[in-house]
Amino acid sequence: MTTLTAEQTIADARERIDALDDRILALIQERMAVSTVVQQTRIAAGGRRLNLSREMEILGRYREALGRPGTALAMTLLELCRGRI
């Protein structure tokens, strides 16, 4: 049986974190693209670019799952996906 050194354990964990970050970034980019479709469709149908009640739902969902930092994360995602208002 081989025992991993602290350095190897940390290196392996960091490699996994980097892979997770790559997946998270890809998902954020996908979310941005889908959000663009929603906004363009809503505008083409005569609606507003933003749906504030929907954004409040998203903020609540992230807050419930992650606590107060979840709200900040959701705000950042919303800003990335719709731009600043």
Contacts in CASP RR format, 6 or more apart in sequence:
PFRMAT RR
TARGET T0000
AUTHOR 0000-0000-0000
METHOD contacts of the structure
MODEL  1
MTTLTAEQTIADARERIDALDDRILALIQERMAVSTVVQQTRIAAGGRRL
NLSREMEILGRYREALGRPGTALAMTLLELCRGRI
4 12 0 8 1.000
28 77 0 8 1.000
28 80 0 8 1.000
31 77 0 8 1.000
31 81 0 8 1.000
32 80 0 8 1.000
32 81 0 8 1.000
35 81 0 8 1.000
35 82 0 8 1.000
36 81 0 8 1.000
39 49 0 8 1.000
39 50 0 8 1.000
39 82 0 8 1.000
42 48 0 8 1.000
42 49 0 8 1.000
42 51 0 8 1.000
43 49 0 8 1.000
49 82 0 8 1.000
50 82 0 8 1.000
50 85 0 8 1.000
55 78 0 8 1.000
58 74 0 8 1.000
58 77 0 8 1.000
58 78 0 8 1.000
59 71 0 8 1.000
59 74 0 8 1.000
59 75 0 8 1.000
59 78 0 8 1.000
60 71 0 8 1.000
60 74 0 8 1.000
61 74 0 8 1.000
62 70 0 8 1.000
62 71 0 8 1.000
62 73 0 8 1.000
62 74 0 8 1.000
62 77 0 8 1.000
63 70 0 8 1.000
63 71 0 8 1.000
63 74 0 8 1.000
66 73 0 8 1.000
END
